[in-house]
Amino acid sequence: MAGEAHHTQRGTLPQEPLSPGLSECRGEGLCPELFNPVLQPEGLHRGREAGRLEAFGQGEGVLKEPKYQEELEDRLHFYVEECDYLQGFQILCDLHDGFSGVGAKAAEMLQDEYSGRGIITWGLLPGPYHRGEARRNIYRLLNTAFGLVHLTAHSSLVCPLSLDGSLGLRPGPPVNFPYLHYDATLPFHCSAILATALDTFTAPYRLCSSPVSMVQLADMLSFCGKKVVTAGATIPFPLAPGQSLPDSLMQLGGATPWTPLSACGDLSGTRCFAQSVVLRGIDRACHTSQLTPGTPPPSSLHACTTGEEVLAQYLQQQQPRVMSSSHLLLTPCRVVPPYPHLFSSCSPLGMVPDGSLKGAAVESIPVFGALCSSSSLHRALEALAGDLTKLDLRRWASFMDAGVEHDDVAELLQELRSLAQCYQDGD
């Protein structure tokens, strides 16, 4: 059982928010070009278009080819030499196709060459409406399973990101955001939402003033072998005009405040072991309750004297025995074009009004996001392993011919179930 620990940090973000689109495989040494695909070899997209990157083994094999390996190493060394302080690397890669193999091999190379540096991997999955015929769905299942296991072996932390409700063969409904009107069939909408969340999750170790590094964040969340985490976000954070932060947090009640973003199903009834929470974009004047003298505070949150204290107290009330790192940041998330128009009931500053503001141009929004080591992963990973055991691999020889042996699948199942056991409630 985790001990109680809370850390709060206030600051402003040194970078502009992420652009809406997410490439399939990215890495960076925390240079100014954060989240730009600076390390991806040019030929990888051409390989996908030619059908070479359908399976995990194909993607893994790509980085064994000298021309791609040398190009990646050259780009990597160039950017590392430009870093004044190298915390580590972020890898963004699709999990559902051959890029899961590319990402796994890249993580292995980084681990070998830069031992002790942080490697945080974000595995991207399309929404439920992008599932197709049986072959594509089976490949998605196999690639996701191989990608998660291999990336976990070589990364400090791994987080699946998707607006789908399931990692397995049976799709769940797309996740719901009460204040967003998005089309789950449009990749541009889905990637914009995930980019907004990702820009928020990564803020703690991108702050110049923050004492939290990539390695420290990963260590806090990944204790006892729990190297896979889930993500969730409230986009935008519901703060009505005239409300304070304590008012808004009290209105959220006891339910999980964020929408799940890791395709692990419903979070109700699950346990959180450790979490990193970021709330950004709330004006300093709204951080605390402005009660008139002599008025009794309606809750313990209204009695707090700083916004950081409010957030820490709220997390303590919600998860009293969970190790939490909390960050309250002033900078909102910018959502000007080319960000898609997803907000039909927000003010230009992202505040949620009592009524609907049709057509209002929203420029920035507050976001509430969290990375969590959660028992929901036990159920999700066990379900993923269960789907794999039902497969007749003889029907999918094309996947196996891409560089995967039957013994590899047996070992994959064992490792997947071992990983799932780490998240059993009560561990």
C-alpha positions in Angstrom: 0.0 0.0 0.0 1.4 3.4 -1.1 2.2 5.9 1.6 0.8 9.4 1.6 2.8 12.0 -0.4 1.8 15.2 -2.0 3.8 17.7 -4.0 2.5 20.9 -5.5 4.1 23.2 -8.0 3.0 26.5 -9.6 4.5 27.9 -12.7 4.1 28.8 -16.4 4.9 26.6 -19.3 8.0 27.4 -21.3 6.5 26.0 -24.6 3.4 26.6 -26.6 0.9 23.8 -26.5 1.2 20.8 -28.9 -0.1 21.1 -32.4 -3.2 19.0 -32.9 -1.7 16.3 -35.1 0.4 13.5 -33.7 2.9 11.6 -35.8 3.2 7.9 -35.6 6.7 7.7 -34.2 8.5 10.5 -32.5 11.3 11.1 -30.1 13.1 14.0 -28.6 15.8 14.9 -26.1 13.7 17.7 -24.6 15.1 20.2 -27.0 13.0 23.3 -28.0 11.4 21.3 -30.8 9.2 19.4 -28.3 7.0 16.8 -29.9 8.3 17.5 -33.4 9.2 14.3 -35.3 12.9 15.1 -35.4 14.2 11.6 -35.1 11.9 9.7 -37.4 13.7 8.4 -40.5 12.1 9.8 -43.7 11.5 6.4 -45.2 9.2 5.0 -42.5 6.0 6.6 -43.8 6.9 5.3 -47.3 7.3 1.8 -45.8 3.8 2.1 -44.3 2.3 3.1 -47.6 4.0 0.2 -49.3 2.5 -2.3 -46.8 5.8 -3.0 -45.1 4.7 -1.9 -41.6 1.5 -3.9 -41.0 3.0 -6.2 -38.3 5.2 -5.8 -35.2 8.0 -7.9 -36.7 8.2 -5.8 -39.8 8.5 -2.6 -37.8 11.1 -4.1 -35.5 13.0 -5.3 -38.6 13.1 -1.8 -40.1 15.4 -0.5 -37.4 17.7 -3.5 -37.9 18.3 -2.3 -41.4 21.6 -0.4 -41.5 20.3 2.6 -43.5 17.5 3.3 -41.1 19.5 2.5 -37.9 22.3 4.8 -39.0 19.9 7.6 -39.9 18.2 7.4 -36.5 21.5 7.3 -34.7 22.8 10.3 -36.6 19.7 12.4 -35.8 19.8 11.3 -32.2 23.4 12.2 -31.7 22.9 15.6 -33.3 20.0 16.6 -31.0 21.6 15.1 -27.9 24.7 17.2 -28.5 22.5 20.3 -28.7 21.0 19.6 -25.2 22.3 21.6 -22.3 20.5 19.1 -19.9 19.3 15.8 -21.2 16.5 14.4 -19.0 15.6 11.6 -21.4 13.4 10.8 -24.4 9.8 10.6 -25.3 8.6 8.1 -27.9 5.2 8.5 -29.6 4.2 5.5 -31.7 1.2 3.8 -33.0 0.5 0.5 -31.2 -1.9 -1.0 -33.7 0.4 -1.5 -36.6 4.1 -2.1 -37.4 5.1 1.2 -35.7 4.8 -0.7 -32.4 7.8 -2.7 -33.5 9.6 0.5 -34.6 8.9 2.1 -31.2 10.0 -1.0 -29.3 13.3 -1.3 -31.2 13.9 2.5 -30.7 13.3 2.2 -27.0 15.7 -0.7 -26.8 18.4 1.3 -28.6 17.9 4.3 -26.4 18.1 2.1 -23.2 21.3 0.5 -24.4 23.0 3.8 -25.3 21.6 6.2 -22.7 21.3 4.0 -19.6 19.8 5.9 -16.6 17.9 8.5 -18.8 14.2 8.6 -18.7 12.3 6.9 -21.6 8.6 7.7 -21.6 6.6 6.0 -24.3 3.1 7.1 -25.5 1.4 4.3 -27.4 -1.4 5.7 -29.7 -4.4 3.8 -30.8 -7.2 4.9 -33.2 -10.8 5.2 -32.1 -13.4 2.5 -32.3 -14.8 3.6 -35.7 -11.4 2.8 -37.3 -11.7 -0.9 -36.8 -12.2 -2.7 -40.0 -12.3 -6.2 -41.4 -11.1 -9.2 -39.4 -7.5 -9.2 -40.6 -7.0 -5.6 -39.5 -8.6 -6.2 -36.1 -6.4 -9.3 -35.5 -3.3 -7.4 -36.5 -4.3 -4.6 -34.2 -4.7 -7.0 -31.3 -1.3 -8.7 -31.9 0.6 -5.5 -32.5 -0.9 -3.9 -29.4 0.1 -6.8 -27.2 3.6 -7.1 -28.6 4.1 -3.4 -28.5 3.0 -3.0 -24.8 5.1 -5.9 -23.6 8.3 -4.9 -25.5 7.9 -1.2 -24.8 7.4 -1.9 -21.1 10.7 -3.9 -21.1 12.7 -1.0 -22.5 10.9 2.1 -21.2 10.8 3.9 -17.9 7.0 4.4 -18.3 4.4 3.4 -21.0 1.0 5.0 -21.4 -1.6 3.9 -24.1 -3.6 6.8 -25.5 -6.9 6.4 -27.3 -10.5 7.6 -27.4 -11.6 3.9 -27.7 -12.9 2.1 -24.7 -11.0 -1.2 -25.2 -7.6 -2.5 -26.0 -9.0 -5.9 -27.2 -11.0 -7.2 -30.1 -14.4 -6.0 -28.8 -14.5 -2.2 -29.3 -16.0 0.0 -26.6 -17.9 3.2 -27.3 -15.9 6.3 -27.8 -15.2 8.3 -24.6 -17.5 11.2 -23.8 -16.4 14.7 -22.9 -19.4 16.7 -21.6 -18.2 20.0 -23.0 -16.7 18.8 -26.3 -18.5 18.1 -29.5 -16.1 15.9 -31.4 -16.5 13.3 -34.2 -14.7 10.1 -33.2 -14.5 9.1 -36.9 -12.2 12.1 -37.6 -8.5 11.5 -36.8 -8.0 15.3 -36.7 -10.5 15.6 -33.9 -9.2 12.6 -31.9 -5.5 13.7 -32.3 -6.3 17.2 -31.2 -7.9 16.0 -28.0 -5.1 13.6 -27.2 -2.5 16.3 -28.0 -4.2 18.6 -25.5 -4.1 16.0 -22.8 -0.5 15.0 -23.6 0.7 18.7 -23.5 -0.8 18.8 -20.0 0.6 15.4 -18.7 4.1 16.3 -19.7 4.1 19.8 -18.2 5.7 18.9 -14.8 9.0 17.9 -16.2 9.0 20.6 -18.9 8.9 23.4 -16.3 12.2 25.1 -15.8 11.2 25.7 -12.2 9.9 22.2 -11.5 11.9 19.9 -9.2 10.3 16.8 -10.9 12.3 15.2 -13.7 11.2 12.5 -16.2 13.0 9.8 -14.2 11.5 11.0 -10.9 8.0 11.0 -12.3 8.5 7.6 -13.9 9.9 6.2 -10.6 7.0 7.5 -8.6 4.4 6.0 -10.9 6.1 2.7 -11.8 7.0 1.2 -8.4 6.7 -2.6 -8.0 6.9 -3.3 -11.7 3.9 -1.1 -12.6 5.5 0.5 -15.7 2.2 0.9 -17.6 0.0 3.8 -16.6 -3.4 5.1 -17.6 -4.3 8.7 -18.6 -7.4 10.8 -18.0 -8.4 14.4 -18.6 -11.2 16.8 -18.1 -11.3 19.0 -21.3 -12.1 21.8 -20.6 -12.1 22.0 -16.8 -15.6 23.2 -15.8 -15.2 26.6 -14.2 -18.2 28.8 -14.6 -17.9 32.6 -14.4 -17.9 33.8 -10.8 -16.8 30.4 -9.4 -13.7 29.6 -7.5 -11.6 26.5 -7.8 -13.0 25.1 -4.5 -16.5 25.6 -5.9 -15.7 23.7 -9.1 -14.0 20.8 -7.4 -16.8 20.4 -4.9 -19.3 20.2 -7.8 -17.3 17.3 -9.3 -18.4 15.2 -6.2 -16.8 11.9 -5.4 -16.7 10.5 -8.9 -13.5 10.2 -10.9 -13.2 13.7 -12.3 -11.5 12.9 -15.7 -12.5 11.1 -18.8 -10.3 7.9 -19.4 -7.9 8.1 -22.3 -6.1 4.7 -22.2 -8.8 2.3 -23.6 -9.1 0.5 -20.2 -12.8 0.7 -19.9 -14.9 2.2 -17.0 -12.8 3.4 -14.1 -15.6 3.0 -11.5 -14.6 0.7 -8.7 -10.9 0.6 -9.6 -8.1 1.6 -7.3 -5.3 4.1 -8.0 -1.9 3.3 -6.6 -0.1 6.5 -7.6 -0.9 9.5 -9.7 0.6 12.7 -11.2 -2.1 15.4 -11.6 -1.9 18.7 -13.5 -4.5 21.5 -13.4 -3.7 24.3 -15.8 -5.2 27.5 -16.9 -7.1 28.7 -13.8 -6.6 32.4 -13.1 -4.8 33.1 -9.8 -7.8 35.1 -8.5 -10.0 32.0 -8.7 -7.6 29.7 -6.9 -9.2 30.2 -3.5 -12.6 31.1 -2.2 -13.2 34.8 -1.6 -15.6 34.5 1.4 -16.7 37.6 3.3 -15.3 37.9 6.8 -17.3 35.9 9.3 -18.8 33.5 6.7 -18.2 29.9 7.6 -16.4 27.9 4.8 -18.8 25.5 3.1 -16.0 22.9 2.9 -12.4 22.3 3.9 -11.4 23.3 0.3 -12.9 26.7 0.8 -10.8 27.2 4.0 -7.5 26.7 2.1 -5.3 29.7 1.6 -3.6 28.8 -1.7 -4.6 27.1 -4.9 -1.9 24.5 -4.4 -3.3 23.6 -1.0 -6.8 23.4 -2.5 -5.7 20.9 -5.2 -3.7 18.8 -2.7 -6.5 18.7 -0.2 -9.0 17.7 -3.0 -6.7 14.8 -4.0 -6.2 13.7 -0.4 -10.0 13.6 0.0 -10.5 11.7 -3.2 -7.7 9.2 -2.7 -6.5 9.3 0.9 -3.9 6.6 0.7 -2.5 7.3 -2.8 0.9 8.8 -3.6 0.1 12.0 -5.5 2.2 14.6 -7.3 0.0 17.7 -8.1 0.9 20.7 -10.2 -1.2 23.9 -10.5 -0.1 25.9 -13.5 -1.3 29.3 -14.7 -0.8 28.8 -18.4 -3.9 27.5 -20.2 -3.9 25.3 -23.3 -4.1 27.3 -26.5 -6.8 26.1 -29.0 -6.7 28.6 -31.8 -6.8 27.4 -35.4 -5.7 25.0 -36.8 -7.2 23.4 -33.7 -10.6 22.1 -34.6 -13.7 23.9 -33.4 -14.9 21.4 -30.7 -16.3 23.9 -28.1 -19.9 25.0 -28.5 -20.6 25.9 -24.8 -17.5 27.7 -23.7 -16.4 31.3 -23.4 -13.4 32.5 -25.4 -11.2 31.8 -22.3 -12.6 28.2 -22.0 -15.0 28.9 -19.0 -18.1 26.8 -19.0 -21.2 29.1 -18.8 -24.6 28.3 -17.4 -26.1 28.7 -20.8 -24.8 27.8 -24.3 -22.7 30.1 -26.3 -23.1 29.1 -29.9 -20.3 30.0 -32.3 -18.0 31.6 -29.7 -14.4 31.5 -30.7 -12.5 29.7 -28.0 -8.8 30.7 -27.7 -7.6 28.9 -24.6 -9.0 26.4 -22.1 -8.2 25.1 -18.6 -7.4 21.4 -18.5 -7.3 18.9 -15.7 -5.2 15.8 -16.4 -3.7 12.8 -14.6 -1.5 9.9 -15.2 -2.4 7.0 -12.9 -1.1 3.6 -11.9 -4.5 2.0 -11.8 -6.0 -1.4 -11.0 -8.1 -1.0 -14.2 -5.0 -2.2 -16.0 -5.3 -5.6 -14.4 -8.7 -6.1 -16.1 -7.6 -4.6 -19.4 -4.4 -6.6 -19.7 -6.1 -9.8 -18.7 -8.8 -9.2 -21.3 -6.1 -8.6 -23.9 -4.4 -11.9 -23.0 -7.7 -13.6 -23.1 -8.3 -12.4 -26.7 -4.9 -13.7 -27.7 -5.5 -17.2 -26.4 -8.5 -17.5 -28.6 -6.6 -16.9 -31.8 -5.7 -19.7 -34.1 -2.3 -18.5 -35.2 -2.3 -20.9 -38.2 -4.8 -18.5 -39.8 -2.5 -15.6 -39.4 0.7 -16.9 -40.9 1.4 -13.6 -42.6 1.8 -12.0 -39.2 4.1 -14.8 -38.0 6.1 -14.7 -41.3 7.0 -11.1 -40.5 9.5 -12.2 -37.9 7.5 -13.7 -35.0 7.8 -17.3 -33.8 5.1 -19.4 -32.0 7.4 -19.4 -28.9 7.4 -15.6 -29.0 3.6 -15.6 -28.7 3.7 -18.1 -25.8 6.3 -15.9 -24.0 4.2 -12.8 -24.8 1.1 -14.3 -23.1 3.2 -15.2 -20.0 4.7 -11.7 -19.8 1.3 -10.0 -20.4 -0.3 -11.9 -17.6 2.6 -11.3 -15.3 2.3 -7.6 -16.0 -1.5 -7.7 -15.3 -0.8 -9.3 -11.9 1.1 -6.2 -10.9 -2.1 -4.3 -10.9 -4.3 -6.6 -8.9 -6.2 -4.6 -6.3 -4.7 -5.1 -2.9 -1.1 -5.6 -4.0 
